Amino acid sequence: MNPDCTRELVLDIPAEDVSKTFRAVTRNYQKYARIPGFRPGKVPESVVRKRFTSEIRKEVIDQLLPQRFNQGVRDLGVVPVGQPQVTELTIEDGQPLHVRAAFEYLPAFSIDGYNDVVVEKPSAAVTEEEFQHELTELRESRATIEPVEEDRAIVDADWAQISYSGKVEDEADAAPIEGQDTLVEVGGKDTVEAFTQVLRGAKPGQELKAEVIYPADYAEPKLAGKKTSYEVTVKAIKKRTVPELNDDFAKEVGNYESLAQLEERIREHMGNRKSRSVAAETKDRLFAAMNEKFQFAVPESLVQDQIDTRLERGLRALAAQGMNTEQMRKLDFGRLRTAQRDGAIAEVKANLLLDKIADAEGVTVTDEELDREVHIAALQSNEPVETLRQRLTQDGGLARIREQMKREKTANLLYERLPA
């Protein structure tokens, strides 16, 4: 618990109320208890109390404490979060019930001047340079590598189809490094310079030798810093062809009638993507500025819940990348939780600020808006809408969705107000 937003509550419940509750709970157990040697409903009170001591005690506590605890918290004028921690508890039939519990609460803080917090709002317009880069990427993704039919030597930008066998110096017993029908871009940025030098000017059928000294930071650890001798056979010359931008290209890419239609769709897609990206990055900077301006303590229970959320998000991403459950079990979750802490605190503070600003701005989420979100979630989870709605209502998920939607509407409001 964060001591800066923790309070303590002491309750003393009169012995009369305690005894009355003990009797009521015991009578209920007498009515339904099934104990060998006794008829149903006829089990003596002393037997029931002895047989169900812990169960009766727990039920008495459950009946006496929650309502009185909640009222005591309301009397303190704070909003509790998380579960209270009981530090003292004395309960015995015929005696007053005494309990001392600590709990965290939402801190009181001012948001005066929140409209004065301003960060740069970059343009979300797609530039011509960005558009041309996107077109180039699309063309490159559709490039083909075809054989060169003419009788000529290899030149830069050609792709040499080779087989090779290499031996690392001073590692005579190691298995050779071999490759068959490997494509190498001559003069390419990812091609080892020694290979470019021996392949440049060569023709199919030639057998070549290459000496390569790999840099110490080479990506392949077993070759880093090593000298390796290769025997290379040139099999063929190939050329990479990038398609022209025309109507035929547009029809090949997708269901487009013309290049103009394809370009229009690309601009639209890029505009939506850039708008989302700029908005998300700007909001992050805006919330960071607000967190800096408004300093207040945050309950540790909320921080831990947010760490759980961030870890769950991360694990889903790892699973999508192919990590299995067994691999996840080997992760150092203690270290991961520590690494997520600062980000979780920032997110909790941003959420509390957004909640307070939403109230100040009168931001609400209508039932129709909530219904649309539930329908989208049902489609994504392939679950009947009413089944999902019932489950979300029971586990509090519906209220959490409404709360998150309210925060998003508030964040969008603040973003739109920023000067361009």
GIMO-V295140 format. One record per backbone hydrogen bond with DSSP energy under -0.5 kcal/mol. NH is the residue of the N-H (numbers start at 1). CO is the residue of the C=O. E is the energy in kcal/mol with one decimal. If there is no record, write none. Layout:
NH,CO,E / NH,CO,E
//
This chain:
3,1,-0.7 / 5,2,-2.0 / 6,3,-0.9 / 7,103,-2.8 / 9,101,-2.9 / 11,99,-2.7 / 13,97,-2.8 / 18,14,-1.8 / 19,15,-2.9 / 20,16,-2.2 / 21,17,-1.9 / 22,18,-2.4 / 23,19,-2.4 / 24,20,-2.0 / 25,21,-2.6 / 26,22,-2.5 / 27,23,-2.5 / 28,24,-1.7 / 29,25,-1.9 / 30,26,-2.5 / 31,27,-1.8 / 32,28,-1.3 / 33,29,-2.4 / 35,33,-0.6 / 38,35,-1.9 / 41,30,-0.7 / 41,33,-0.6 / 42,39,-2.4 / 43,30,-0.5 / 48,44,-2.3 / 49,45,-2.7 / 50,46,-1.6 / 51,47,-2.7 / 52,48,-2.7 / 53,50,-0.7 / 56,52,-2.8 / 57,53,-2.3 / 58,54,-2.4 / 59,55,-2.2 / 60,56,-2.4 / 61,57,-2.2 / 62,58,-2.5 / 63,59,-1.8 / 64,60,-2.2 / 65,61,-2.9 / 68,64,-0.7 / 69,65,-3.5 / 70,66,-2.8 / 71,67,-2.0 / 72,68,-2.3 / 73,69,-2.4 / 74,70,-2.3 / 75,71,-2.3 / 76,72,-1.0 / 76,73,-0.5 / 77,73,-0.7 / 77,74,-1.1 / 78,73,-1.2 / 80,78,-0.6 / 81,104,-2.3 / 85,102,-3.1 / 86,84,-0.6 / 87,85,-0.5 / 87,100,-2.8 / 88,100,-1.8 / 90,98,-3.1 / 95,92,-2.5 / 97,13,-2.0 / 98,90,-2.3 / 98,96,-0.5 / 99,11,-2.4 / 100,88,-2.3 / 101,9,-2.6 / 102,85,-2.8 / 103,7,-2.5 / 104,81,-0.7 / 105,5,-2.1 / 106,79,-2.7 / 114,111,-1.8 / 116,113,-1.4 / 117,114,-1.2 / 118,116,-0.7 / 122,120,-0.6 / 131,127,-2.3 / 132,128,-2.7 / 133,129,-2.2 / 134,130,-2.1 / 135,131,-2.2 / 136,132,-2.5 / 137,133,-2.5 / 138,134,-2.2 / 139,135,-2.6 / 140,136,-2.9 / 141,137,-2.0 / 142,138,-0.8 / 142,139,-1.1 / 143,140,-1.3 / 144,241,-2.3 / 146,144,-0.6 / 146,239,-2.6 / 148,237,-2.8 / 149,147,-0.6 / 152,150,-1.1 / 154,202,-2.6 / 157,186,-2.8 / 158,155,-2.0 / 159,238,-3.4 / 160,158,-0.6 / 160,184,-2.7 / 161,236,-2.8 / 162,160,-0.7 / 162,182,-3.0 / 163,233,-2.0 / 164,179,-2.4 / 165,231,-1.7 / 166,177,-2.4 / 167,229,-2.3 / 169,227,-3.2 / 171,168,-1.7 / 174,171,-1.3 / 177,166,-2.9 / 178,176,-0.7 / 179,164,-2.0 / 182,162,-2.9 / 184,160,-2.3 / 184,182,-0.5 / 186,158,-2.5 / 186,184,-0.8 / 188,185,-1.9 / 191,188,-1.4 / 195,192,-1.0 / 196,192,-1.6 / 197,193,-2.4 / 198,194,-1.8 / 199,195,-2.1 / 200,196,-2.2 / 201,154,-2.4 / 202,199,-2.3 / 205,234,-3.2 / 206,203,-1.9 / 208,232,-3.7 / 210,230,-2.2 / 212,210,-0.6 / 212,228,-2.9 / 214,212,-0.7 / 214,226,-2.7 / 218,215,-1.8 / 221,219,-0.9 / 223,220,-1.8 / 224,220,-1.3 / 225,215,-1.2 / 226,223,-2.5 / 228,212,-3.2 / 229,167,-2.5 / 230,210,-3.2 / 231,165,-2.4 / 232,208,-3.0 / 232,230,-0.5 / 233,163,-2.8 / 234,206,-2.5 / 235,161,-3.3 / 235,233,-0.6 / 236,161,-1.4 / 238,159,-2.7 / 239,146,-3.1 / 240,157,-0.5 / 241,144,-3.5 / 241,239,-0.6 / 242,240,-0.5 / 243,241,-0.5 / 246,244,-0.9 / 250,246,-2.0 / 251,247,-2.2 / 252,248,-1.9 / 253,249,-2.3 / 254,250,-1.8 / 256,254,-2.2 / 262,258,-1.8 / 263,259,-2.8 / 264,260,-2.2 / 265,261,-2.1 / 266,262,-2.5 / 267,263,-2.6 / 268,264,-2.1 / 269,265,-2.7 / 270,266,-3.0 / 271,267,-2.5 / 272,268,-2.2 / 273,269,-2.4 / 274,270,-2.9 / 275,271,-2.4 / 276,272,-2.1 / 277,273,-2.2 / 278,274,-3.2 / 279,275,-2.3 / 280,276,-2.4 / 281,277,-2.5 / 282,278,-2.5 / 283,279,-2.5 / 284,280,-2.1 / 285,281,-1.9 / 286,282,-2.4 / 287,283,-3.0 / 288,284,-2.0 / 289,285,-2.0 / 290,286,-2.2 / 291,287,-2.8 / 292,288,-1.6 / 293,289,-1.9 / 294,290,-3.1 / 295,293,-0.8 / 296,294,-0.5 / 303,299,-1.6 / 304,300,-2.7 / 305,301,-2.0 / 306,302,-2.1 / 307,303,-2.3 / 308,304,-2.2 / 309,305,-2.0 / 310,306,-2.6 / 311,307,-2.7 / 312,308,-2.6 / 313,309,-2.2 / 314,310,-2.3 / 315,311,-2.8 / 316,312,-2.1 / 317,313,-1.7 / 318,314,-2.2 / 319,315,-2.5 / 320,316,-2.1 / 321,317,-1.2 / 322,319,-1.3 / 323,318,-2.5 / 328,324,-1.9 / 329,325,-1.9 / 330,326,-0.7 / 330,327,-0.8 / 331,328,-1.7 / 333,331,-1.4 / 336,332,-2.3 / 337,333,-2.5 / 338,334,-1.9 / 339,335,-2.2 / 340,336,-1.4 / 341,337,-0.7 / 341,338,-0.9 / 344,340,-2.3 / 345,341,-2.6 / 346,342,-2.1 / 347,343,-2.0 / 348,344,-2.5 / 349,345,-2.5 / 350,346,-2.3 / 351,347,-2.4 / 352,348,-2.4 / 353,349,-2.4 / 354,350,-2.7 / 355,351,-2.4 / 356,352,-1.9 / 357,353,-2.7 / 358,354,-2.7 / 359,355,-1.7 / 360,356,-2.0 / 361,357,-2.4 / 362,358,-1.0 / 363,358,-2.4 / 366,364,-0.5 / 370,366,-2.1 / 371,367,-2.6 / 372,368,-2.1 / 373,369,-1.8 / 374,370,-2.2 / 375,371,-2.5 / 376,372,-2.2 / 377,373,-2.3 / 378,374,-2.4 / 379,375,-2.1 / 380,376,-2.3 / 381,377,-2.1 / 382,378,-0.7 / 383,378,-2.2 / 388,384,-2.4 / 389,385,-2.9 / 390,386,-2.4 / 391,387,-2.1 / 392,388,-2.8 / 393,389,-2.3 / 394,390,-2.1 / 395,391,-2.2 / 396,392,-0.5 / 397,392,-1.0 / 398,392,-1.7 / 400,396,-1.6 / 401,397,-2.3 / 402,398,-2.2 / 403,399,-2.2 / 404,400,-2.5 / 405,401,-2.5 / 406,402,-2.2 / 407,403,-1.9 / 408,404,-2.4 / 409,405,-2.4 / 410,406,-2.0 / 411,407,-2.7 / 412,408,-2.4 / 413,409,-2.0 / 414,410,-2.3 / 415,411,-2.2 / 416,412,-2.7 / 417,413,-1.3 / 418,414,-0.7 / 418,415,-1.1
//
